[in-house]
């Protein structure tokens, strides 16, 4: 645990990892999660690490926003917008943490959703296949209208009985 603490302290003292350190920092976090899952690191130790990270763990950073969920859930409108706009905290002390966040696979996946939808629509149009296009209504519906080139498009509506789109 001392090595984990020292590594995190070094990153916090530096204002976050530099791009050349992103892969190492990501691997450190993955290893930490694996050790927690294996029961090697307990809740008190995690709380200690959170205290070290606490300056960068507020809703002004992507990490803090995701963990604190100020609007009540992970996929709220503000954090999704911050992903799409690749928002970076203006405070230089926290800037590197947000850049690390946007480098990560999860943030890239969120930003790639409109491209995925465009590709699905293109396949449906080129194959002349009828049927609904999967995905939530926003922010995709507006982009879908732009990409549809006049093709008929049905956006799936959530069915309250089933709890998913039908």
ABEGO torsion letter per residue (X at the ends): XAAAAAAAAAAAAAGEBBAAAAAAAAAAAAAAAAAAAAGABBAAAAAAAAAAAAAABBAABAAAAAAAGAAGBAABAAAAAAAAAGBBBABAAAAAAAAAAAABAAAAAAAAAAAAAAAAAAAAAAAGBBEBBBEBAOAAAAAAAAAAGGBBBBBBBBBAAAGBBX
